[in-house]
Amino acid sequence: MNLNIDQARVARELEELAAISQVPPPAVTRILFTDADLRGRAYVKGLCREAGLEIREDPVGNIFARWQGADRSLPAVCTGSHIDAIPNAGKFDGTVGVLGGLEALRALARAGFRPPRSIELIIFTAEEPTRFGIGCLGSRLMGGALTSSADEDLKDNDGRSLQQIRVEAGYTGSLETVRLPCNYCRAFVELHIEQGPILERDQIDVGIVTAIAPPAGLRLWIEGEGGHAGAVLMPQRRDAFLGAAEIALSLEKAARESGAIDTVATTGVCEVFPGAINSIPSRVRMEVDVRDIGPGRRDEVLRKLHVAIVEVSSRRGLTVRKEIINQDSPAQSGPLALAALEKACLVQGATFARMISRAYHDALFISLLAPSAMLFIPCRSGISHHPDEYASDEHISAGIAVLAETLADLAVAADYGTPSDLPPAIRTQTVR
């Protein structure tokens, strides 16, 4: 298909959305249901209305912008991502998949394409875990990985529940209605920046994601005994921070010894109380993140972490309380979506590599409903979640063209085989 991607318009819209932020540029911060988030939502909905899409929103704020197909009874083809941004973030994470997805629909319309089945752009609520400590809130509820009890169970740092906050933002109704039926979506494809250096380094146009490695997230409270930094001698100390440090290092060791490059572990939060230079830490709150596409390896790292917690706490006279934040299963991309992506790369003349995603995305939970896959574009030096995050207009446009071709392909009635059934000419190396 002869697709005309309006690079200048997409670049302008990315800039305009980035300017809707809780902090000055170049940083972007849009936390769920803050004023900046609500203004960002209004901006994107306005663009969707200009494109003639039909908009609806569910009780948790997921936004659906639909291009109605000739047969409304058929399951839709879906794409989309998120627009919320962690503190001090960049302007491309998530937003490329939203504004790029919108441009893909506009480009198809300009090319004269009329979809036999509906194509829907979804703007997911709270892909980032910033406010409630759990990522992919909207898509978890859609896919049934999270129940309506989240309304009261999830609380922000001020102790306010999800229900309180969403109602104040204008989103009412039962969370039970957020879950989508299994026949809602024929396939889902998410466009995203890679958030890693591989595509740029190897000069590959796009990455086709074959699997997503979700995190297992744990929260730890480590209790010791405080005291004056000068008065308590070393043999009598029960320093909560030093215990936390040992636990963090044991986590790193377990990940390094897994035998697979795909195993990663991070201690991303370590809050020390009382936080005074002349006071022995009496309490620490830690949050750790373990990821692997192999659930057995990930679970072995967690087992070793628990062993280390028991040993360190016993030796140092500490008590440790654990809470599982999330422990999701890895997702394999659906053959239908993968085949359509690879075919689109051939049609558009784009080089590609098959790869896994070690960052998790909304596609992980939509895969519970329908064949899902992701399309990555290069980002400079692999930098993400930072104001220096950057993707070029050319790479964004190439990704949008492949996405548009894929959506058009999936919107027709015929099914396609698995990627291995496709001509060898469109295959490239697998990147691990």
MOSUL-V643771 format. One record per backbone hydrogen bond with DSSP energy under -0.5 kcal/mol. CO is the residue of the C=O (numbers start at 1). NH is the residue of the N-H. E is the energy in kcal/mol with one decimal. If there is no record, write none. Layout:
CO/NH/E, CO/NH/E
This chain:
1/3/-1.2, 3/5/-0.7, 4/6/-0.5, 5/7/-1.6, 6/10/-2.1, 7/11/-2.6, 8/12/-2.2, 9/13/-2.6, 10/14/-2.4, 11/15/-2.0, 12/16/-2.6, 13/17/-2.4, 14/18/-2.2, 15/19/-1.6, 17/20/-1.4, 19/21/-1.3, 24/27/-0.8, 28/89/-2.6, 29/22/-2.4, 30/85/-2.2, 31/34/-2.2, 34/38/-2.5, 35/39/-2.4, 36/40/-2.4, 37/41/-2.4, 38/42/-2.1, 39/43/-2.2, 40/44/-2.2, 41/45/-2.6, 42/46/-2.0, 43/47/-1.7, 44/48/-2.2, 45/49/-2.3, 46/50/-2.1, 47/51/-1.4, 48/53/-2.3, 49/52/-1.8, 54/66/-3.1, 56/64/-3.0, 58/61/-1.9, 62/58/-1.8, 63/123/-2.6, 64/56/-2.1, 64/66/-0.6, 65/121/-3.0, 66/54/-2.6, 66/68/-0.8, 67/119/-2.1, 70/72/-0.7, 71/74/-1.3, 76/186/-3.8, 76/187/-0.8, 77/120/-3.0, 78/189/-2.0, 79/122/-2.8, 81/124/-2.8, 85/30/-1.6, 86/89/-0.9, 89/28/-1.9, 92/96/-1.9, 93/95/-1.3, 94/97/-0.5, 94/98/-1.3, 95/99/-2.9, 95/100/-0.6, 96/100/-1.6, 97/101/-0.6, 98/102/-2.2, 99/103/-2.1, 100/104/-2.1, 101/105/-1.6, 102/106/-2.2, 103/107/-3.0, 104/108/-2.1, 105/109/-2.1, 106/110/-2.5, 107/111/-1.7, 108/113/-2.3, 109/112/-1.4, 115/70/-2.1, 116/71/-2.6, 118/77/-2.6, 119/67/-3.2, 120/79/-2.4, 120/122/-0.5, 121/65/-3.0, 122/81/-1.1, 122/124/-0.7, 123/63/-2.4, 124/83/-0.5, 125/138/-2.6, 126/137/-2.3, 127/136/-1.4, 129/133/-2.4, 136/140/-2.6, 137/141/-1.9, 138/142/-2.0, 139/143/-2.5, 140/144/-0.8, 140/145/-1.9, 140/146/-1.1, 142/180/-2.1, 147/150/-1.9, 148/151/-1.8, 149/152/-1.2, 149/153/-2.6, 150/154/-2.1, 151/163/-2.3, 154/162/-1.8, 156/159/-2.2, 160/156/-2.3, 161/165/-2.1, 162/166/-2.9, 163/167/-2.1, 164/168/-1.9, 165/169/-1.4, 166/171/-3.0, 167/170/-1.5, 170/172/-0.8, 174/177/-1.4, 175/178/-1.8, 175/179/-0.5, 181/184/-1.9, 184/76/-2.1, 186/371/-0.7, 187/78/-2.8, 188/373/-1.7, 189/80/-0.6, 189/191/-0.5, 190/375/-2.9, 192/377/-1.6, 196/379/-0.6, 197/201/-2.6, 198/202/-2.6, 199/203/-0.6, 199/204/-2.2, 200/203/-0.8, 205/378/-0.6, 206/353/-1.3, 207/209/-0.6, 207/376/-3.2, 208/355/-2.2, 209/374/-0.7, 210/333/-2.8, 211/357/-2.6, 212/214/-0.8, 212/331/-1.8, 214/292/-0.7, 215/217/-0.6, 215/328/-1.1, 216/290/-2.0, 217/325/-3.0, 217/326/-1.3, 218/288/-2.6, 219/323/-2.1, 220/222/-0.5, 220/286/-2.8, 221/223/-0.6, 221/321/-2.4, 222/284/-2.1, 223/319/-2.1, 225/238/-0.6, 227/280/-2.9, 228/232/-1.8, 231/233/-0.6, 233/236/-1.2, 234/237/-1.5, 238/225/-2.4, 238/240/-0.6, 239/243/-1.6, 240/244/-2.2, 241/245/-2.8, 242/246/-2.0, 243/247/-2.2, 244/248/-2.6, 245/249/-2.2, 246/250/-2.1, 247/251/-1.8, 248/252/-2.0, 249/253/-2.3, 250/254/-2.2, 251/255/-2.0, 252/256/-2.4, 253/257/-1.6, 255/258/-1.4, 260/263/-1.3, 262/264/-0.5, 264/291/-2.9, 266/268/-0.8, 266/289/-2.7, 269/287/-1.8, 270/272/-0.6, 271/285/-2.2, 273/282/-2.0, 273/283/-1.6, 276/279/-1.7, 278/229/-2.2, 280/227/-0.6, 281/240/-2.1, 282/224/-3.2, 283/273/-2.9, 284/222/-2.9, 284/286/-0.5, 285/271/-2.9, 286/220/-3.1, 287/268/-1.3, 287/269/-1.5, 288/218/-2.2, 289/266/-2.7, 290/216/-2.8, 291/264/-2.3, 293/295/-0.8, 294/298/-2.1, 295/299/-2.5, 296/300/-1.7, 297/301/-1.9, 298/302/-1.9, 299/303/-2.2, 300/304/-2.3, 301/305/-2.1, 302/306/-2.3, 303/307/-2.1, 304/308/-2.3, 305/309/-2.4, 306/310/-2.1, 307/311/-2.2, 308/312/-3.0, 309/313/-2.4, 310/314/-1.8, 311/315/-2.3, 312/316/-2.4, 313/317/-0.9, 313/318/-2.5, 319/223/-3.1, 321/221/-2.6, 323/219/-3.1, 323/325/-0.6, 326/217/-2.8, 331/212/-2.4, 334/338/-2.5, 335/339/-2.8, 336/340/-1.8, 337/341/-2.2, 338/342/-2.5, 339/343/-2.3, 340/344/-2.2, 341/345/-2.1, 342/346/-1.7, 343/347/-2.3, 344/348/-2.6, 345/349/-0.8, 345/350/-2.4, 346/349/-0.6, 351/206/-1.8, 353/208/-2.6, 354/431/-4.7, 355/210/-2.7, 355/211/-0.6, 356/358/-0.6, 357/213/-3.1, 361/364/-1.6, 362/365/-1.0, 362/366/-1.9, 363/367/-1.5, 365/368/-1.1, 366/369/-2.1, 366/370/-1.9, 371/188/-2.4, 372/334/-2.4, 373/190/-2.0, 374/209/-2.3, 375/192/-2.4, 376/207/-2.2, 377/194/-2.5, 379/382/-2.1, 380/383/-2.0, 386/389/-2.2, 390/380/-2.5, 392/396/-2.4, 393/397/-2.6, 394/398/-2.3, 395/399/-2.2, 396/400/-2.4, 397/401/-2.4, 398/402/-2.0, 399/403/-2.5, 400/404/-3.1, 401/405/-2.3, 402/406/-2.3, 403/407/-2.9, 404/408/-2.4, 405/409/-2.2, 406/410/-2.5, 407/411/-1.5, 408/412/-0.6, 409/412/-0.9, 411/117/-0.8, 418/421/-2.4, 419/422/-1.6, 423/426/-1.8, 424/427/-2.0, 429/354/-1.4, 430/432/-0.5, 431/356/-0.5
